[in-house]
């Protein structure tokens, strides 16, 4: 199974159950949003993006021996924000998720995305 491809298709089509199945029980999650993050908060933010965005497009991907970097355009009704996601995969499960958002654009085009 292509874990990274399945991950991307699952979260961008708003299928949190499929996403959850891919996460290792001890997954490490980090991002640069001004909010604490764990796997549940990650799933909630991904849901909000998938539900609100006009589209989520993979604009690039770099595969390395120890993981994958995925580049996204998150198109909202009034503009597009960008996000880069770094994934580490082991034994068919995602063990690390690191997301770097263009915070200025996210705050402008996805207001309240990560508000608690």
Backbone bond lengths (Angstrom), bond angles and torsions (degrees), N, CA, C in turn:
res aa  C-N    CA-C-N  psi(-1)  N-CA   C-N-CA  omega(-1)  CA-C   N-CA-C  phi
1 X - - - 1.455 - - 1.521 109.16 -
2 X 1.303 115.78 138.54 1.455 122.61 174.58 1.524 108.09 -82.13
3 X 1.336 116.79 92.09 1.457 121.98 -174.51 1.520 111.34 -59.59
4 X 1.322 118.26 -46.01 1.459 121.51 -176.61 1.531 110.46 -65.97
5 X 1.314 117.80 -44.29 1.461 120.58 178.09 1.521 111.79 -62.97
6 X 1.335 116.30 -41.99 1.457 120.54 178.80 1.522 110.44 -65.58
7 X 1.340 117.14 -39.58 1.466 122.24 176.45 1.523 110.10 -57.41
8 X 1.315 116.05 -51.73 1.463 120.95 -176.72 1.526 110.84 -62.03
9 X 1.313 116.85 -47.91 1.481 119.95 179.77 1.528 110.67 -62.57
10 X 1.318 117.04 -37.64 1.470 120.45 -176.40 1.513 112.15 -68.08
11 X 1.341 117.22 -49.49 1.467 116.63 -175.90 1.515 111.95 -74.98
12 X 1.330 118.64 -33.95 1.459 119.28 -179.16 1.533 111.77 -73.26
13 X 1.332 117.52 -19.77 1.467 120.39 175.56 1.536 111.01 -98.78
14 X 1.333 116.33 11.11 1.470 123.20 174.74 1.526 112.00 61.83
15 X 1.331 115.67 53.17 1.467 122.14 177.15 1.533 108.77 -117.68
16 X 1.347 117.52 77.76 1.460 120.17 -175.59 1.525 113.98 -63.73
17 X 1.328 118.42 -27.31 1.463 120.00 178.38 1.529 110.76 -65.29
18 X 1.327 116.55 -42.13 1.466 120.09 177.75 1.523 110.73 -66.54
19 X 1.336 116.75 -41.09 1.470 120.91 178.41 1.523 109.86 -60.71
20 X 1.318 116.50 -47.12 1.468 121.48 -177.86 1.531 111.39 -58.14
21 X 1.330 117.17 -38.38 1.466 121.29 -179.60 1.523 112.19 -64.73
22 X 1.336 116.78 -25.17 1.453 120.37 -178.75 1.532 113.44 -82.69
23 X 1.332 116.71 -19.91 1.462 120.64 -176.20 1.520 111.32 -80.21
24 X 1.315 115.88 131.30 1.464 120.79 174.06 1.528 108.79 -65.21
25 X 1.328 118.37 150.06 1.465 120.20 -178.90 1.531 113.71 -56.46
26 X 1.300 117.21 -31.23 1.471 121.62 -178.74 1.532 111.89 -108.81
27 X 1.337 116.70 33.24 1.462 121.61 -177.70 1.530 110.61 -56.14
28 X 1.320 115.82 139.58 1.464 122.22 174.16 1.521 107.80 -99.04
29 X 1.342 116.57 128.46 1.454 121.31 -177.67 1.525 108.48 -126.84
30 X 1.328 115.54 131.53 1.467 121.68 176.56 1.516 108.39 -140.15
31 X 1.337 115.45 151.72 1.454 120.79 172.03 1.514 109.32 -155.31
32 X 1.316 116.15 172.82 1.458 120.39 -179.02 1.529 112.46 -102.82
33 X 1.323 117.82 16.11 1.459 121.11 174.97 1.523 108.25 -78.90
34 X 1.297 116.39 152.06 1.462 121.74 -176.78 1.529 110.02 -83.28
35 X 1.322 115.85 60.93 1.456 122.05 179.58 1.527 107.85 -158.87
36 X 1.319 117.56 146.62 1.462 119.37 176.01 1.525 109.98 -63.25
37 X 1.313 116.53 153.63 1.464 119.29 -178.57 1.524 110.38 -136.93
38 X 1.308 114.46 139.46 1.449 123.58 166.76 1.524 105.76 -142.44
39 X 1.313 117.90 -175.74 1.458 118.74 -175.20 1.534 112.54 -62.92
40 X 1.331 118.33 -35.13 1.467 120.05 179.43 1.535 111.67 -68.51
41 X 1.322 116.83 -42.95 1.471 119.60 177.69 1.527 110.37 -64.69
42 X 1.324 117.35 -38.83 1.460 121.44 175.74 1.526 110.40 -56.66
43 X 1.337 117.08 -48.33 1.457 121.14 -179.77 1.533 111.36 -62.19
44 X 1.325 117.24 -38.69 1.460 120.21 178.95 1.527 111.84 -65.33
45 X 1.331 117.06 -43.28 1.467 120.31 179.42 1.521 110.41 -67.26
46 X 1.331 117.43 -41.40 1.463 119.62 176.58 1.528 110.54 -60.14
47 X 1.320 117.17 -41.11 1.471 120.84 177.45 1.527 110.30 -60.78
48 X 1.337 117.17 -45.76 1.466 120.26 -179.02 1.521 111.02 -62.13
49 X 1.327 116.98 -41.07 1.470 120.06 178.38 1.526 109.72 -63.19
50 X 1.335 116.70 -50.89 1.468 120.43 -177.54 1.525 111.57 -60.87
51 X 1.333 117.13 -36.75 1.461 120.66 -178.07 1.525 112.11 -75.50
52 X 1.328 117.66 -35.49 1.462 121.30 -174.02 1.526 113.12 -91.53
53 X 1.310 117.60 -33.68 1.467 121.22 -173.61 1.528 111.21 -67.98
54 X 1.326 114.63 143.73 1.459 119.57 170.58 1.524 109.38 -67.51
55 X 1.335 115.54 -36.14 1.461 120.98 176.17 1.522 109.39 -161.62
56 X 1.312 114.56 154.19 1.461 122.53 171.16 1.519 105.59 -123.74
57 X 1.331 115.55 116.50 1.456 120.97 -173.55 1.517 110.17 -118.14
58 X 1.318 115.94 130.66 1.460 120.34 171.83 1.523 106.53 -78.93
59 X 1.337 115.54 118.22 1.458 119.63 -178.19 1.527 112.48 -100.50
60 X 1.325 116.35 -10.14 1.450 120.05 177.73 1.507 110.81 -175.06
61 X 1.314 114.87 161.18 1.460 120.04 178.78 1.520 107.93 -153.51
62 X 1.314 115.24 136.45 1.457 121.39 176.00 1.517 107.84 -124.09
63 X 1.311 116.10 121.84 1.456 121.64 -178.65 1.522 108.73 -103.86
64 X 1.325 115.89 129.32 1.459 122.21 176.36 1.521 108.13 -122.93
65 X 1.302 115.91 172.15 1.460 120.59 -179.25 1.528 112.18 -61.08
66 X 1.327 116.59 -35.21 1.465 120.04 -175.16 1.528 113.96 -103.33
67 X 1.335 117.89 7.87 1.458 118.91 178.60 1.512 113.13 164.09
68 X 1.310 114.59 -169.68 1.457 122.08 -176.50 1.522 109.35 -138.12
69 X 1.321 116.22 141.86 1.463 122.03 171.08 1.523 106.74 -111.40
70 X 1.334 115.43 131.63 1.459 121.12 -179.17 1.524 107.90 -122.25
71 X 1.324 116.43 133.08 1.456 123.12 -179.15 1.524 108.13 -107.06
72 X 1.337 116.60 128.06 1.457 121.78 -176.24 1.526 110.96 -122.18
73 X 1.322 116.09 146.71 1.458 123.34 162.64 1.523 106.29 -107.81
74 X 1.325 116.18 125.56 1.459 122.97 179.67 1.521 107.07 -107.05
75 X 1.322 116.82 97.04 1.466 121.50 -175.14 1.518 109.74 -85.61
76 X 1.317 115.69 120.31 1.460 123.02 177.06 1.533 108.03 -108.29
77 X 1.320 117.50 171.05 1.470 119.26 -177.68 1.536 114.70 -55.75
78 X 1.330 118.63 -29.95 1.468 119.50 -174.96 1.520 114.51 -114.67
79 X 1.336 118.13 2.22 1.457 120.74 178.89 1.511 111.20 168.37
80 X 1.326 115.13 177.88 1.457 121.45 -175.20 1.518 110.22 -119.30
81 X 1.327 115.15 134.34 1.468 122.05 173.31 1.520 107.67 -109.02
82 X 1.305 115.82 157.20 1.469 120.28 179.63 1.524 110.06 -116.58
83 X 1.331 113.95 150.93 1.451 121.20 177.77 1.517 108.38 -144.95
84 X 1.317 115.37 141.15 1.460 121.85 172.81 1.516 106.56 -116.46
85 X 1.316 115.27 135.57 1.461 120.87 -178.19 1.521 108.46 -124.68
86 X 1.326 115.66 131.47 1.455 122.35 177.03 1.522 107.64 -110.79
87 X 1.323 117.29 124.73 1.455 122.54 -178.46 1.514 110.43 -120.12
88 X 1.313 116.69 137.59 1.466 122.39 170.03 1.523 106.53 -111.42
89 X 1.333 116.49 134.74 1.460 122.02 -176.90 1.517 108.81 -124.67
90 X 1.333 114.91 135.31 1.466 120.79 176.42 1.524 108.04 -143.29
91 X 1.306 115.87 130.68 1.468 122.50 177.31 1.534 111.93 52.80
92 X 1.328 116.73 39.98 1.449 121.48 176.04 1.515 115.86 76.98
93 X 1.330 117.25 10.01 1.472 121.50 179.26 1.524 108.82 -127.16
94 X 1.312 116.19 150.57 1.459 121.80 177.21 1.520 107.98 -84.85
95 X 1.330 115.18 121.89 1.467 120.76 -176.15 1.521 112.81 -102.47
96 X 1.334 116.63 -20.65 1.465 121.03 178.75 1.527 109.05 -143.86
97 X 1.334 115.02 137.37 1.463 122.42 173.55 1.516 106.55 -129.08
98 X 1.311 117.16 122.35 1.464 122.61 175.34 1.526 106.73 -124.83
99 X 1.326 116.73 121.13 1.457 120.45 -179.82 1.524 109.47 -117.75
100 X 1.330 114.81 134.31 1.459 121.66 176.20 1.522 106.86 -121.82
101 X 1.338 114.69 114.14 1.454 121.87 -178.16 1.519 110.63 -100.09
102 X 1.323 116.04 150.53 1.456 122.20 165.24 1.524 104.43 -77.62
103 X 1.325 116.14 89.66 1.463 122.41 -169.99 1.528 111.99 -61.57
104 X 1.301 118.49 -38.20 1.469 120.52 179.48 1.523 110.20 -59.92
105 X 1.327 117.08 -46.83 1.471 120.26 179.30 1.523 111.97 -69.39
106 X 1.323 117.42 -38.72 1.467 120.48 177.99 1.522 110.01 -60.32
107 X 1.329 116.69 -46.85 1.465 119.90 -179.94 1.526 111.52 -62.84
108 X 1.317 117.19 -34.38 1.463 121.90 -179.85 1.532 112.17 -76.08
109 X 1.325 117.53 -47.29 1.465 121.22 -170.38 1.536 113.91 -99.32
110 X 1.332 117.58 -16.64 1.458 122.03 177.83 1.528 108.95 -129.01
111 X 1.335 118.42 60.69 1.460 120.15 -176.11 1.518 111.42 -59.38
112 X 1.333 115.32 136.95 1.454 121.45 178.28 1.518 114.69 77.14
113 X 1.315 117.71 10.08 1.466 121.63 -175.86 1.520 112.58 -55.01
114 X 1.312 116.97 -43.76 1.464 120.13 -174.43 1.521 112.53 -118.73
115 X 1.330 117.07 21.19 1.462 120.82 177.35 1.519 109.60 -71.18
116 X 1.289 115.88 136.80 1.487 119.96 179.52 1.498 111.01 -87.33
